[in-house]
Amino acid sequence: MSIPGNDQQGAREIVAGTTSGVRKAVVACLGASATRAKGSYDWIRDLEQRPSNASLRFCRFAQGGDLAYNGLQRLPDVIKSHPDIVIVLLGDNDVLALISKKFARFVRLWKHLPSKPSPEWYCENMQAIVCRLRRDTSARIALCSLLPFGEDPGSVNPFQAELNRRIAEYNTILKEIASAEEVSYLPLYERMQELVLASPGPAFTGFNFLPFYRNVFSQFVLHKSLDEIGHRNGWRLHIDGIHLNSRGGKILADLVQEFISTGTGVDSPA
């Protein structure tokens, strides 16, 4: 998620424009703070700057704190962009709202949620997103598995242990939707988890605004890089246990690049 008030222009942004007279293939990226990339590694900008993607135009449809429900509300804008490829990364905030009462109270007001977050509601919203994209576009669609919270897969901390369990549950939901709807599944969590298992790091032990504000101060006032902030905080793939540093972000960028280039991912249709 992102700090409220620091991300109000994030609903839609074109990352790279079109060359005069030439239509570039559109890659629409639907997500939350990892996709908005304010206070997190900008994996979309990374992709846009790669020479192999010169014929592509990247559009992001995201705002910090978004749940799958909010992503569903953004679909009219996604569809109007006439995407050739759609990358969807939604669900980490759904998980956090399920576990953290503080975050749940906050996000229900901030994001105008009509229902209490639950696995069933998440599945319903993600299913609706995929079905609408399949009905109203001809785009190739990829669902990214969720980012891991924290870097302690065998944690005895109750909060981190419940996050680990729920992330696994929600990724299973995504895999099942991808298989049923014949769209691709990009194993972001799985790739990151391999590194975490090889070298565990800190646990994410609870939701608190103070670390986010401290990181914003470090980034925009002290002009520290995201990697410097993450290193200071003791993280290997994150800057704060939620948002990605360059090492974590490049894993996502490379997975999306592979999908763009080959059109396939885990559980992709034959």
LINDA-V237284 format. One record per backbone hydrogen bond with DSSP energy under -0.5 kcal/mol. CO is the residue of the C=O (numbers start at 1). NH is the residue of the N-H. If there is no record, write none. Layout:
<<CO;NH> <CO;NH>>
This chain:
<<3;6> <7;10> <10;62> <13;15> <13;60> <19;22> <22;24> <25;57> <26;28> <26;84> <26;85> <27;59> <28;30> <28;87> <29;31> <29;61> <30;89> <31;63> <32;35> <32;36> <33;37> <33;38> <37;39> <41;43> <42;46> <43;47> <44;48> <45;49> <47;50> <50;53> <51;54> <53;56> <55;25> <57;27> <58;15> <58;16> <59;29> <60;13> <61;31> <63;66> <67;71> <68;72> <69;73> <70;74> <71;74> <72;75> <74;77> <74;78> <75;79> <76;80> <77;81> <78;81> <78;83> <79;82> <84;140> <85;28> <86;88> <86;142> <87;30> <87;89> <88;144> <89;32> <91;95> <92;96> <93;97> <94;98> <95;99> <96;100> <99;101> <100;104> <101;105> <102;106> <103;107> <104;108> <105;109> <106;110> <107;111> <108;113> <109;112> <118;122> <119;123> <120;124> <121;125> <122;126> <123;127> <124;128> <125;129> <126;130> <127;131> <128;132> <129;133> <130;134> <131;135> <132;136> <133;137> <140;86> <141;184> <142;88> <142;144> <143;186> <151;201> <152;155> <157;161> <158;162> <159;163> <160;164> <161;165> <162;166> <163;167> <164;168> <165;169> <166;170> <167;171> <168;172> <169;173> <170;174> <171;175> <172;176> <173;177> <174;178> <175;179> <176;180> <177;181> <178;182> <178;183> <179;182> <184;143> <185;187> <185;266> <186;145> <186;188> <187;191> <188;192> <189;193> <190;194> <191;195> <192;196> <193;197> <194;198> <195;199> <202;151> <203;205> <208;212> <209;212> <209;213> <210;214> <211;215> <212;216> <213;217> <214;218> <215;219> <216;220> <217;221> <217;222> <218;224> <225;229> <226;230> <227;231> <228;232> <229;233> <230;234> <230;235> <231;234> <234;202> <237;245> <241;150> <243;239> <243;240> <244;41> <245;249> <246;250> <247;251> <248;252> <249;253> <250;254> <251;255> <252;256> <253;257> <254;258> <255;259> <256;260> <257;261> <258;262> <259;263> <265;268> <266;185>>
